[in-house]
């Protein structure tokens, strides 16, 4: 006699758990990015043509690609790209593209003003006398004066690309507008000229890009800026012709790729029941929870300590090992500028990460 009630209870619990999950999937699909970005993780720095010997100048190119994946995407109004080299000793000496303006009208605007004046005087007399005589007399006088003025006016322009320095000249930003002359899809090239120390061999550049759209809300009275896609990259820059630095840069890029793959695999292999309970908790929790792979961005951009980060310490052993391998590759790459006088310190850093990996395995 208890079987129908027990079955009804199981169906009710399943509906309660599955409904929020469906809502979460719908929300994630609605909030999924409509544009994806890509940027090579390794680039070479070549001597700049503007180098006059007083300071060492090198040029680097950042080739940023974008792909719109939505079949009917929202209007993309602008990109905001920020490039920030790591290290206080590095300054931005030049950059391209510079601020550019354009107009939707080709050629000047012609304006013609006409002033017309006219005067007219008329007199008419008409009379009859009996049935035999009839008379008609008339007079008309008129004058007309026309003055014409024609001139050209410069067509209004708007900023297609705006750029400038940030962080007291240590970084640079680019703001690209979607216009009739510029489409924000495909590949865009950004050039940076950096002033670096004489012994410079390698360095890291943080690059972030945001695609935004301005949308009207509340019956058109308010305007909201909506983010349609964003991406963060860490580019390993090495001196051209330095084979050791090039190999270290490629090793760092491979370590980052392995780190992202391990993080994605760790997220997919999470226990299904635990993930379902966590999704239900996040749905009813007023405080938003941290994304599952947020620790990857902290480790890449902020240089967080993998031995103290709470989210990293909760990862599986294999994933933590990959994170330590990335830290080891990054330490090797950035230490190339320090020369042979700090070789002992580099070995100490390598030994530190090796000991940490051994402790994780145990």
C-alpha positions in Angstrom: 0.0 0.0 0.0 3.0 2.3 0.3 4.4 1.7 -3.2 2.3 4.4 -5.0 3.3 7.0 -2.3 7.0 5.9 -2.6 6.9 6.2 -6.4 5.2 9.6 -6.2 7.9 10.8 -3.8 10.7 9.7 -6.1 9.1 11.4 -9.1 8.7 14.6 -7.1 12.3 14.6 -6.0 13.5 14.0 -9.6 11.3 16.8 -10.9 12.7 19.2 -8.3 16.3 18.3 -9.1 15.9 18.2 -12.9 13.9 21.4 -13.3 16.6 23.7 -11.9 19.2 21.8 -14.0 17.1 22.5 -17.2 16.8 26.2 -16.2 20.6 26.3 -15.6 21.3 24.8 -19.0 18.9 27.3 -20.7 20.6 30.2 -18.8 24.0 29.0 -19.8 23.0 28.7 -23.4 21.5 32.2 -23.3 24.7 33.6 -21.7 27.1 31.7 -24.0 29.5 33.9 -25.9 28.6 34.8 -29.5 32.1 35.6 -30.5 35.4 33.7 -29.8 38.9 35.1 -30.0 42.3 33.4 -30.7 45.8 34.7 -30.4 49.1 32.9 -30.9 50.8 32.3 -27.6 54.4 32.8 -28.9 55.8 35.7 -30.9 59.2 37.0 -31.8 60.5 40.5 -31.0 62.5 42.0 -33.8 64.8 45.1 -33.6 62.9 48.2 -34.3 63.7 50.6 -37.1 63.4 53.5 -34.7 66.2 52.2 -32.5 68.7 55.0 -32.2 71.1 53.3 -29.8 70.1 55.3 -26.7 67.5 52.7 -25.7 66.9 49.2 -27.1 63.6 49.1 -29.0 61.9 45.9 -30.2 58.8 45.4 -32.3 56.2 42.7 -31.7 53.1 41.8 -33.6 49.9 40.5 -32.0 47.6 38.9 -34.6 44.2 38.7 -32.9 41.5 36.6 -34.7 37.8 36.5 -34.0 35.0 34.2 -35.1 31.3 35.0 -34.7 29.5 31.7 -34.0 25.9 32.8 -33.6 23.8 32.4 -36.8 22.0 35.6 -36.1 24.4 37.5 -33.8 23.6 40.7 -32.0 25.2 43.9 -33.3 28.8 44.2 -32.2 29.6 47.9 -31.6 33.2 47.8 -30.4 36.2 45.8 -29.3 38.4 46.9 -26.4 41.9 45.4 -26.5 44.4 45.9 -23.7 48.0 44.9 -23.9 50.2 45.0 -20.8 53.8 43.8 -20.8 54.9 42.4 -17.4 57.9 44.1 -15.8 58.3 47.7 -14.6 61.4 48.1 -16.7 59.5 47.8 -20.0 57.8 50.9 -21.5 55.7 51.2 -24.6 57.5 53.5 -27.1 55.1 53.2 -30.0 52.0 51.3 -31.1 49.8 50.8 -34.1 47.1 51.3 -35.3 46.9 54.9 -34.1 43.6 56.7 -33.7 41.8 56.9 -37.0 38.6 58.7 -38.0 36.3 58.1 -41.0 33.0 59.3 -42.4 30.1 57.5 -44.0 30.0 60.3 -46.7 32.6 60.3 -49.4 33.7 63.8 -50.4 32.6 67.2 -49.1 28.9 68.1 -48.6 27.7 70.7 -51.1 25.3 73.3 -49.7 23.4 75.8 -52.0 21.4 78.7 -50.6 19.1 80.8 -52.8 17.5 84.1 -52.0 14.7 85.1 -54.4 12.9 88.4 -54.5 10.0 89.4 -56.8 7.9 92.5 -57.3 4.7 92.9 -59.5 2.4 95.9 -60.2 -0.8 95.5 -62.3 -3.7 97.8 -63.5 -6.8 96.8 -65.4 -9.7 99.0 -66.6 -12.8 97.5 -68.3 -15.9 99.3 -69.3 -18.9 99.2 -71.7 -21.2 101.8 -73.2 -24.5 100.6 -74.4 -24.4 97.8 -76.9 -22.1 99.5 -79.4 -19.0 100.5 -77.5 -16.7 98.3 -75.3 -13.3 99.2 -73.8 -10.4 97.4 -72.0 -7.1 98.8 -70.8 -4.4 97.0 -68.8 -0.8 97.6 -67.5 1.6 95.1 -65.7 5.1 95.6 -64.3 7.3 93.1 -62.6 10.8 92.6 -61.4 12.7 89.5 -60.0 16.1 89.3 -58.2 17.8 86.0 -57.3 21.0 85.6 -55.1 22.7 82.2 -54.9 25.4 81.0 -52.5 27.1 77.6 -52.8 29.9 76.2 -50.7 31.3 72.8 -49.5 31.2 71.6 -45.9 33.5 68.9 -44.4 31.6 65.7 -43.8 31.3 64.7 -40.1 33.7 62.0 -39.0 33.7 59.4 -36.2 36.4 57.4 -34.5 37.0 54.1 -36.2 40.0 53.2 -34.1 41.1 54.8 -30.9 44.3 53.9 -29.1 46.6 55.2 -26.4 48.7 54.3 -23.4 47.6 53.0 -20.0 49.3 52.5 -16.7 51.7 55.4 -17.1 53.0 54.3 -20.5 53.6 50.7 -19.5 50.6 49.4 -21.5 48.4 50.3 -24.4 44.8 50.0 -25.4 42.9 49.8 -28.7 39.2 50.5 -29.2 37.8 49.4 -32.5 34.4 50.5 -33.7 32.2 48.5 -36.1 31.5 50.8 -39.1 30.8 50.5 -42.8 34.5 50.6 -43.4 35.6 48.3 -40.6 34.1 44.9 -39.8 35.1 43.3 -36.4 35.5 39.8 -37.6 38.5 37.9 -38.9 42.1 38.9 -38.1 43.4 42.2 -36.8 47.1 43.0 -36.3 48.4 45.2 -33.5 52.0 46.3 -33.3 53.8 47.3 -30.2 57.3 48.9 -29.9 58.8 48.2 -26.5 61.7 49.8 -24.8 63.5 47.0 -23.0 66.8 46.6 -21.1 69.9 45.8 -23.1 70.1 42.2 -21.6 66.4 41.5 -22.4 65.8 38.1 -23.9 62.2 37.2 -23.1 59.0 38.5 -21.5 55.3 38.0 -21.0 52.5 40.2 -22.4 49.0 40.1 -21.0 46.3 40.7 -23.7 42.6 41.0 -22.9 39.8 41.6 -25.4 36.1 42.4 -24.9 33.4 42.6 -27.5 30.6 44.9 -26.5 27.2 45.9 -27.8 25.0 48.8 -26.7 21.4 47.8 -26.3 18.3 49.7 -25.4 16.1 48.7 -22.5 13.1 49.9 -20.6 11.1 51.1 -23.7 14.2 52.7 -25.2 14.9 55.1 -22.4 17.9 53.4 -20.9 21.0 52.0 -22.7 22.9 49.0 -21.4 26.4 47.8 -22.6 26.3 44.0 -23.0 29.4 41.9 -23.3 29.1 39.4 -26.2 32.5 37.8 -25.7 35.8 38.1 -23.9 39.2 36.4 -23.8 42.4 36.7 -21.9 45.8 35.6 -23.3 49.4 35.5 -22.0 51.8 35.8 -24.9 55.4 34.6 -24.5 57.7 37.0 -26.4 61.3 36.0 -27.2 64.2 37.8 -28.8 64.4 36.9 -32.5 67.5 34.6 -33.1 67.6 33.5 -29.5 67.1 29.7 -29.9 67.1 29.0 -26.2 64.5 31.7 -25.5 62.4 30.4 -28.4 62.4 26.9 -27.0 61.5 28.1 -23.6 58.6 30.1 -25.0 57.3 27.1 -26.9 57.6 24.9 -23.8 55.6 27.5 -21.9 52.9 27.6 -24.6 52.7 23.8 -24.5 52.4 23.8 -20.7 49.6 26.4 -20.9 47.8 24.2 -23.4 48.1 21.2 -21.2 46.9 23.2 -18.2 43.7 24.3 -20.0 43.1 20.7 -21.2 43.5 19.3 -17.8 41.2 21.9 -16.3 38.5 21.1 -18.8 38.9 17.4 -18.3 38.7 17.8 -14.5 35.5 19.8 -14.9 33.9 17.1 -17.1 35.0 14.2 -14.8 33.3 15.7 -11.7 30.8 13.4 -10.1 27.4 13.9 -11.7 25.4 13.8 -8.4 27.8 16.3 -6.8 27.6 18.6 -9.8 23.8 18.4 -9.8 23.6 19.3 -6.1 26.0 22.2 -6.7 24.0 23.5 -9.6 20.8 23.4 -7.5 22.6 25.2 -4.6 23.9 27.9 -7.0 20.5 28.4 -8.5 18.9 29.3 -5.1 22.0 31.0 -3.7 21.9 34.8 -3.8 25.7 35.0 -3.8 27.1 34.0 -7.2 29.7 31.2 -7.0 33.1 31.3 -8.6 33.4 29.5 -12.0 34.9 26.1 -11.9 37.9 27.0 -13.9 38.5 30.5 -12.5 41.7 29.2 -10.9 43.2 28.8 -14.4 42.9 32.5 -15.1 44.3 33.4 -11.7 47.3 31.1 -12.3 47.9 32.5 -15.7 47.4 36.2 -15.2 47.8 36.9 -11.5 50.5 34.4 -10.8 48.7 33.0 -7.8 50.6 30.6 -5.5 49.5 27.1 -6.4 50.4 26.0 -2.8 48.0 28.5 -1.2 45.1 28.8 -3.6 42.1 27.0 -2.0 40.6 26.0 -5.3 43.8 24.6 -6.7 44.4 22.6 -3.5 41.0 20.9 -4.0 41.9 19.7 -7.5 42.8 16.1 -8.3 46.4 15.2 -8.0 47.0 14.9 -11.8 45.6 18.4 -12.4 47.7 19.9 -9.6 50.8 18.3 -11.2 50.0 20.0 -14.5 49.6 23.3 -12.7 53.0 22.9 -11.1 54.5 22.0 -14.5 53.2 25.3 -15.9 54.7 27.3 -13.0 58.0 25.5 -13.6 57.9 26.4 -17.4 57.0 30.0 -16.6 59.8 30.4 -14.1 62.3 29.0 -16.6 61.1 31.4 -19.3 61.1 34.7 -17.3 64.4 33.9 -15.7 66.3 34.1 -19.0 66.7 37.9 -18.5 68.5 37.5 -15.2 71.7 36.1 -16.7 74.2 33.6 -15.3 74.5 35.4 -12.0 71.2 34.1 -10.8 71.6 30.5 -12.2 71.7 29.2 -8.6 68.4 30.9 -7.8 66.8 29.3 -10.9 68.0 25.9 -9.8 66.5 26.6 -6.4 63.2 27.5 -8.0 63.2 24.4 -10.1 64.0 22.3 -7.0 61.2 24.0 -5.1 58.6 23.0 -7.8 60.1 19.5 -8.1 59.8 19.0 -4.3 56.2 20.3 -4.4 55.3 17.8 -7.2 56.9 15.0 -5.2 54.8 16.0 -2.1 51.6 16.0 -4.2 52.3 12.5 -5.5 52.9 11.3 -2.0 
